[in-house]
């Protein structure tokens, strides 16, 4: 069995999760603050991948970043960057498609924190950044871990959106989910089963680990 789709999928999931962690934490914190029309619109846009068919999102990304016209043409001519049918395109599509899995749990966790935590930190002379890093984040560790694992696991199983913008190029854009589809099309059910089993086992272990961790975090010292 060719393991390159597995390694490519793990690489894609790791990069996507890291970028969303860096971008998603401050964005989720900002969205958790006082509501406004702008924030509601941004949150609606972030949530859209949860309800849109992946092929629809992938189609519009394909149109937007096509090197023949528009934004894609400008990126190609100005920076010599092409997202369509490249690993960079997979990363871009995965970030957009997996963003709600990072943003939603973290935003909800921030909203559930009492305002007195931040106020006490400011009273002690801490800056907003110090408060965010040393006070707020340690208090949302279970939700943060859940968001990271959900984002990683969701990226492992992406199919429609990555196929639309990345195609099926061995060693470049052929991730494990596409390899499963190819194997079934070729009636190589043994290979399809191997790829599927690896994805299933990896995802199951990750999700189970989060549930176990959160269970023991929630237990009181007297239990």
Secondary structure, 3 states (H helix, E strand, C coil): CCCHHHHHHHHHHHHHHHHHHHHHHHHHHHHCCCCCHHHHHHHHHHHHHHCCCHHHHHHHHHHHCCCCCHHHHHHHHHHCCCCCCCHHHHHHHHHHHHHHHHHHHHHHHHHHCCHHHHHHHHHCCCCHHHHHHHHHHHHHHHHHHHHHHHHHHHHHCCCHHHHHHHCCCCCCCCCHHHHHHHHHHCCCHHHHHHHHHHHHHHHHHHHHHHHHHHHHHHCCCCC
